[in-house]
Amino acid sequence: MLKRNLTAVMLIALAFVLLTVADASAKDIFETVEEKGMEVFKAVKNVIFIVGGFGLVGLATAAIFGKVNWKWFSYLAVGLMILAAAGAIIDYATDAKSIGDGFQDSLGEN
């Protein structure tokens, strides 16, 4: 008896939810995830550029006085260049015309 009543209540609740929930499609969900991912990427990239800039100055100063190897400075500089071009590479690889604004790159005009 309890099992049959519980099943009936669950079916009524499911029907109520399906009838009252607004249209939500997977396309809307993935578009939202894509937009948020791009926003996070751009924000994190800006923070890394700021910290990396201070790192470049610090490593260059230390390398001038012989405390660190110049190779470390070049590694950081190349890494920041790769990060700057990462958005353009992603846009190129994913055909960004279909993604709206896309990631864009930091090397040219946005």
BELBELLIN-V794682 format. One record per run of one state. SS is the DSSP state (A for helix, B for strand, O for the rest). FROM is the first residue (numbers start at 1). TO is the last residue. If there is no record, write none. Layout:
{{SS FROM TO} {SS FROM TO}}
This chain:
{{O 1 1} {A 2 20} {O 21 25} {A 26 64} {O 65 69} {A 70 94} {O 95 95} {A 96 99} {O 100 110}}
